[in-house]
Amino acid sequence: MEGVSLFATTLCLSTLLVQPTGGDNRAKELLAKSFQRSFGVNIIALIEQRDPSNVGEMQLVKVERSRAGSTRHQILRPLRSQGVMSIDDGERSMMYLPAENMVINQESPQKADGEIDFRVNLTAKNYLLTLESGPEIAGRETTIIIAKPRENWLDERRIYLDEKTSYPLRHEVVRGNKVELQFTTKDIQYPPTMSSEIFRMRKIGGVTELRYDRPADLKDPKQAEKLVGFIPIVPKNLPMGFKVQSIQVNETEELASVAVRITDGLVRATVYQWRQSEEDDKVASMDNRTAGTKRGIRVMLVSELGASVRKKLLDAFVAFAREAGPSGWNDIIVSRTQPGQ
């Protein structure tokens, strides 16, 4: 539950920090802090972030995070998304969808061991990391981590951290000459205390709960065949420095699927695979998704990455499927994404 996630003129006015030989180590240290679950302080913030369901629009989100690392996100606008809420206490992650009167309850992604070291080292391999002093954001002094990709297909990213807490206050993506805002902090407070009641999902009668218990990560894709009825595509090698983090199976009456989670360290993506249904066209209509279909199996890559990069990654799954031959994945057709992406 998962994103998330710019002003070139402001950045041009930033003062470049001295970067001696060990400078990238300081950038790695700050990046690791920005990935951490707990920042050692209580946080209440209002952020604007990209609306994944509507190109070009922004959501206003209230973020609450305890000193221990529990989080609560609630969408305040737009009206169509108002009331959508997610709570993560480090054990379970729950999302309330008021329009569907539903709570999705699944294991917290924060439970993954060793993820920070893995992501920081992979980021340093795929990006050149430097530091700049940044502008004041929501009344806080900032340091910018500038991540320039070593692979031309990827985008430069700029992460603005609170100088005192290392909490991310803004995230920008540079695509060509365009600077795209992923999120920015409008207001932030660090209260001395915070009630634990904030991080409890109160369920009202009639709310449907879908619970997903994460199985042990699969080491062999063939293990999934017994659970979902097909062998998922898991390429041995991915382009642009991406690596497979995990392969997980969701076994439910609603949808039996496989989720292959991949990352280049800084950016994450998930490749979902399931048996095709009549609702699939609606599912794949958002701007952060690229999908394909093959003989009744749907393959969809979900990420904030640009459309061309999403397609290149999905093509790697397609190419591996073709090489596999007898697995029956040899003619997946990648769907076209929305114009201009």
C-alpha positions as CSV (number, residue, x, y, z in Angstrom):
1,M,0.0,0.0,0.0
2,E,3.2,0.5,-1.2
3,G,4.2,5.1,-3.9
4,V,4.7,6.7,-2.4
5,S,6.2,9.1,-3.7
6,L,10.4,19.3,-8.4
7,F,11.1,22.6,-9.3
8,A,14.1,22.9,-11.7
9,T,14.5,26.6,-11.0
10,T,14.8,26.1,-7.3
11,L,17.3,23.3,-7.8
12,C,19.5,25.4,-10.1
13,L,19.8,27.8,-7.1
14,S,20.9,25.1,-4.8
15,T,24.4,25.1,-3.5
16,L,26.4,21.9,-4.4
17,L,27.8,20.2,-1.3
18,V,31.4,19.2,-1.4
19,Q,31.7,15.6,-2.6
20,P,35.1,14.1,-1.8
21,T,35.9,10.4,-2.6
22,G,33.7,9.2,0.2
23,G,30.8,11.5,-0.6
24,D,28.7,8.8,-2.1
25,N,28.9,7.0,1.2
26,R,27.2,9.9,2.9
27,A,24.5,9.8,0.2
28,K,24.1,6.1,0.8
29,E,23.8,6.7,4.5
30,L,21.1,9.3,4.1
31,L,19.3,7.1,1.6
32,A,19.3,4.2,4.1
33,K,17.8,6.6,6.7
34,S,15.1,7.6,4.2
35,F,14.1,4.0,3.7
36,Q,13.8,3.2,7.4
37,R,10.6,2.4,9.1
38,S,11.2,4.6,12.2
39,F,12.6,8.1,12.2
40,G,12.8,8.3,15.9
41,V,10.1,11.0,16.1
42,N,6.3,11.2,15.7
43,I,5.2,12.8,12.5
44,I,2.0,14.4,11.2
45,A,2.2,15.7,7.7
46,L,0.0,16.9,4.8
47,I,1.4,15.9,1.4
48,E,0.3,16.3,-2.2
49,Q,1.0,13.2,-4.3
50,R,0.3,12.0,-7.8
51,D,-3.1,10.5,-8.2
52,P,-2.4,7.1,-9.9
53,S,-6.0,6.9,-11.1
54,N,-6.1,10.2,-12.9
55,V,-3.2,11.5,-15.0
56,G,-2.0,15.0,-14.0
57,E,-4.1,15.3,-10.8
58,M,-2.9,15.4,-7.3
59,Q,-4.2,13.9,-4.0
60,L,-4.0,15.6,-0.7
61,V,-3.1,13.0,2.0
62,K,-2.8,13.2,5.7
63,V,0.2,11.1,7.0
64,E,0.6,10.1,10.6
65,R,3.7,8.1,11.6
66,S,4.6,7.1,15.2
67,R,8.0,7.1,16.7
68,A,7.9,3.2,16.6
69,G,7.1,3.2,12.8
70,S,3.4,2.6,12.7
71,T,1.8,4.6,9.8
72,R,-1.7,5.9,8.8
73,H,-2.5,7.5,5.5
74,Q,-5.9,9.1,4.7
75,I,-6.9,10.7,1.4
76,L,-8.6,14.1,1.9
77,R,-9.1,15.0,-1.7
78,P,-10.2,14.5,-4.5
79,L,-13.8,13.8,-3.3
80,R,-14.0,10.5,-5.3
81,S,-11.1,9.1,-3.1
82,Q,-12.0,10.9,0.1
83,G,-11.9,8.5,3.1
84,V,-9.6,5.9,1.5
85,M,-7.3,5.0,4.4
86,S,-4.4,2.7,5.0
87,I,-2.9,1.7,8.4
88,D,0.3,-0.3,8.9
89,D,1.5,-1.2,12.4
90,G,4.5,-3.2,11.2
91,E,2.7,-6.5,11.4
92,R,-0.4,-6.0,9.3
93,S,-1.2,-3.5,6.6
94,M,-4.9,-2.6,6.2
95,M,-6.6,-0.5,3.5
96,Y,-10.2,0.7,3.8
97,L,-12.0,1.4,0.5
98,P,-15.3,3.2,1.4
99,A,-16.8,3.0,-2.1
100,E,-16.5,-0.8,-2.0
101,N,-17.2,-0.9,1.8
102,M,-14.2,-3.2,2.1
103,V,-11.0,-3.6,4.1
104,I,-8.0,-5.3,2.5
105,N,-5.9,-6.9,5.3
106,Q,-2.4,-8.2,4.4
107,E,1.0,-8.7,6.0
108,S,3.0,-5.6,6.3
109,P,5.7,-5.1,3.7
110,Q,7.8,-3.6,6.5
111,K,8.5,-7.1,7.9
112,A,10.9,-7.9,5.1
113,D,14.4,-8.5,6.6
114,G,17.5,-7.0,5.1
115,E,15.6,-5.0,2.5
116,I,17.2,-1.7,3.3
117,D,20.8,-2.9,2.8
118,F,19.8,-4.7,-0.4
119,R,18.0,-1.6,-1.8
120,V,20.8,0.8,-0.9
121,N,23.5,-1.3,-2.4
122,L,21.5,-1.9,-5.6
123,T,20.7,1.8,-5.9
124,A,24.4,2.6,-5.6
125,K,25.1,0.1,-8.4
126,N,22.5,1.6,-10.7
127,Y,22.7,5.3,-9.9
128,L,25.4,7.9,-9.2
129,L,24.4,9.4,-5.9
130,T,25.4,13.0,-5.0
131,L,24.1,15.6,-2.4
132,E,23.0,19.2,-2.7
133,S,21.7,21.6,-0.1
134,G,18.0,22.1,-0.8
135,P,15.3,24.7,-0.4
136,E,13.1,25.1,2.7
137,I,10.1,22.8,2.5
138,A,7.2,23.2,4.9
139,G,9.4,25.2,7.2
140,R,12.2,22.6,7.3
141,E,15.8,22.8,5.9
142,T,16.5,20.1,3.4
143,T,19.3,18.1,1.8
144,I,18.7,16.7,-1.7
145,I,19.8,13.2,-2.7
146,I,20.3,13.4,-6.5
147,A,20.3,9.9,-8.1
148,K,21.5,10.0,-11.7
149,P,20.9,6.6,-13.5
150,R,23.8,4.8,-15.1
151,E,21.2,3.4,-17.6
152,N,19.8,5.9,-20.1
153,W,16.4,4.4,-20.0
154,L,15.9,5.3,-16.3
155,D,15.0,8.7,-14.9
156,E,17.0,11.0,-12.6
157,R,15.4,11.2,-9.2
158,R,15.7,13.9,-6.5
159,I,14.8,13.1,-2.9
160,Y,14.5,16.0,-0.5
161,L,15.2,15.0,3.1
162,D,14.6,16.9,6.3
163,E,18.1,17.8,7.5
164,K,17.4,16.9,11.1
165,T,15.3,13.7,10.8
166,S,16.1,12.4,7.2
167,Y,12.3,12.2,6.6
168,P,11.5,12.5,2.9
169,L,9.7,15.7,2.2
170,R,9.6,15.7,-1.6
171,H,10.4,13.4,-4.5
172,E,10.9,14.5,-8.0
173,V,11.5,12.7,-11.3
174,V,13.4,14.3,-14.2
175,R,12.2,12.9,-17.6
176,G,14.1,14.7,-20.4
177,N,13.5,18.4,-19.8
178,K,10.5,17.8,-17.7
179,V,10.5,17.7,-13.9
180,E,7.6,15.7,-12.5
181,L,6.5,15.9,-8.9
182,Q,5.8,12.6,-7.2
183,F,4.9,14.1,-3.9
184,T,5.7,17.2,-1.8
185,T,5.0,18.1,1.8
186,K,2.7,21.0,2.4
187,D,2.8,21.0,6.2
188,I,4.6,18.9,8.8
189,Q,4.8,18.6,12.6
190,Y,6.7,16.4,15.0
191,P,4.4,16.1,18.1
192,P,6.0,14.8,21.3
193,T,3.3,12.2,21.8
194,M,0.8,10.2,19.6
195,S,-2.0,7.9,20.6
196,S,-1.7,4.3,19.6
197,E,-5.5,4.4,18.8
198,I,-4.7,6.3,15.6
199,F,-3.2,3.0,14.2
200,R,-6.2,0.8,14.8
201,M,-8.7,0.1,12.0
202,R,-12.2,0.5,13.4
203,K,-14.5,-1.7,11.4
204,I,-18.2,-0.8,11.1
205,G,-20.8,-3.5,10.6
206,G,-21.3,-4.7,7.1
207,V,-17.7,-4.0,6.0
208,T,-16.3,-6.9,4.0
209,E,-12.7,-7.9,4.9
210,L,-10.4,-9.6,2.5
211,R,-7.4,-11.1,4.3
212,Y,-4.2,-12.1,2.6
213,D,-1.7,-14.0,4.5
214,R,1.7,-13.9,2.8
215,P,3.1,-17.3,2.1
216,A,6.8,-18.1,2.3
217,D,8.5,-16.6,-0.7
218,L,8.7,-19.1,-3.5
219,K,12.2,-20.1,-4.6
220,D,11.0,-21.9,-7.7
221,P,8.2,-20.6,-10.0
222,K,7.0,-24.2,-10.6
223,Q,5.9,-24.3,-6.9
224,A,3.2,-21.8,-7.9
225,E,1.6,-24.1,-10.5
226,K,0.0,-26.3,-7.8
227,L,-1.5,-23.2,-6.2
228,V,-2.7,-21.1,-9.1
229,G,-2.7,-23.6,-12.0
230,F,0.0,-22.1,-14.1
231,I,3.8,-21.5,-14.0
232,P,4.5,-17.8,-13.7
233,I,7.2,-16.1,-15.8
234,V,10.2,-15.2,-13.8
235,P,13.1,-14.1,-16.0
236,K,16.6,-15.0,-14.9
237,N,17.9,-11.6,-15.9
238,L,16.2,-8.2,-16.1
239,P,17.3,-5.1,-17.9
240,M,18.4,-1.7,-16.5
241,G,19.8,-3.3,-13.3
242,F,16.5,-4.6,-11.9
243,K,16.5,-7.6,-9.7
244,V,13.7,-9.9,-8.5
245,Q,13.0,-9.4,-4.8
246,S,10.4,-12.0,-4.2
247,I,7.7,-14.3,-5.8
248,Q,4.5,-14.5,-3.8
249,V,1.2,-16.3,-4.4
250,N,-2.2,-15.0,-3.4
251,E,-4.7,-17.8,-3.0
252,T,-8.3,-16.5,-2.7
253,E,-11.7,-17.3,-4.1
254,E,-11.8,-13.9,-5.8
255,L,-8.4,-14.1,-7.5
256,A,-5.6,-16.6,-7.5
257,S,-2.5,-14.7,-8.6
258,V,1.3,-14.5,-8.5
259,A,3.1,-11.3,-7.7
260,V,6.8,-11.0,-8.8
261,R,8.3,-8.0,-7.0
262,I,11.3,-6.3,-8.7
263,T,13.4,-3.3,-8.0
264,D,16.5,-1.3,-9.2
265,G,17.0,-0.3,-5.5
266,L,15.3,3.1,-5.8
267,V,12.2,2.2,-7.7
268,R,10.0,-0.8,-7.2
269,A,7.5,-2.6,-9.5
270,T,5.2,-5.6,-9.2
271,V,4.4,-7.9,-12.0
272,Y,1.0,-9.6,-11.4
273,Q,0.0,-12.7,-13.2
274,W,-3.5,-14.3,-13.1
275,R,-6.1,-16.0,-15.2
276,Q,-7.9,-13.5,-17.4
277,S,-11.5,-12.3,-16.6
278,E,-14.1,-10.0,-18.0
279,E,-13.0,-7.3,-15.6
280,D,-9.4,-7.1,-16.7
281,D,-9.8,-4.1,-19.0
282,K,-11.0,-2.0,-16.1
283,V,-8.2,-3.2,-13.9
284,A,-5.5,-2.2,-16.4
285,S,-6.8,1.2,-17.2
286,M,-4.7,3.3,-14.8
287,D,-1.7,5.3,-15.8
288,N,0.8,3.4,-13.8
289,R,0.1,0.0,-15.4
290,T,1.3,-1.8,-18.5
291,A,-0.3,-5.1,-19.3
292,G,-0.4,-8.1,-21.7
293,T,-2.5,-11.2,-22.2
294,K,-1.6,-14.7,-23.4
295,R,-4.0,-17.6,-23.8
296,G,-6.1,-16.7,-20.9
297,I,-3.3,-15.4,-18.6
298,R,-3.1,-11.7,-17.8
299,V,0.3,-10.1,-17.0
300,M,0.4,-6.6,-15.6
301,L,3.3,-4.5,-14.4
302,V,2.4,-1.9,-11.8
303,S,4.9,0.9,-11.0
304,E,5.4,4.7,-11.0
305,L,8.0,4.2,-13.7
306,G,7.4,5.8,-17.1
307,A,5.5,3.8,-19.8
308,S,8.5,3.1,-21.9
309,V,10.4,1.7,-19.0
310,R,7.4,-0.4,-17.9
311,K,7.1,-1.8,-21.4
312,K,10.8,-2.6,-21.6
313,L,10.6,-4.5,-18.3
314,L,7.4,-6.3,-19.4
315,D,9.1,-7.2,-22.7
316,A,11.8,-8.9,-20.7
317,F,9.2,-11.2,-19.2
318,V,7.8,-11.8,-22.7
319,A,11.2,-12.6,-24.1
320,F,11.9,-15.0,-21.3
321,A,8.6,-16.7,-21.9
322,R,9.4,-17.2,-25.6
323,E,12.7,-18.7,-24.7
324,A,11.0,-21.1,-22.3
325,G,9.1,-22.6,-25.3
326,P,7.1,-25.5,-23.8
327,S,5.9,-23.4,-20.9
328,G,3.2,-22.0,-23.3
329,W,4.1,-18.3,-22.9
330,N,5.6,-17.8,-26.3
331,D,3.2,-15.3,-27.8
332,I,2.2,-12.8,-25.1
333,I,1.2,-9.5,-26.7
334,V,2.1,-6.4,-24.7
335,S,-0.9,-4.0,-24.4
336,R,-0.5,-0.4,-25.5
337,T,-0.5,2.2,-22.7
338,Q,-2.2,5.5,-22.7
339,P,-1.0,8.1,-25.3
340,G,1.8,10.4,-24.1
341,Q,3.1,8.1,-21.4
